[in-house]
Amino acid sequence: MGEINNQEASVIARETYSRGKVRILVTSNDQSRSTYIVIETIEDKSTGLHGYVLENEITNETVIGFEGTQTKNGMTQR
């Protein structure tokens, strides 16, 4: 079973803030590459929730990435 490394997690976290992704490509410091395919987009416009369910193309490992709170994307302040 594969294991996500810190660099992959960092790239996935950053890319989760972009809408409309179909895949996320991670190039490591040693120039190796991993591709994560978006298998589901998580979105609730009323709360601003956004994230992706991703699957590693080689290992089939599933990763879920969420944005942090984004008030400009739907969440209302109280």
Phi, psi and omega in degrees: 000138179285164177222127180292136178261173184299322180294316177299315180300320180295315179295316179299316179300314180295316183290338180297337179284352178264137178273154172077019179291144172244339176202156176234122180259129179244123174253119182281168179303329179273011178074007173287153183235146173231140177242128176249122181267134176285119177257344175199142173257132179258122183207134173224102185296334181288335180249348183084006180296134175210140177190179180226145165259122186240153176230130177294129185298329183265311188270346184066014177295137179260134180229139176244126178241132179240147169288160168282181181298128180231090183299331180290345183256025171128329182292134180264141177275146180247000000 
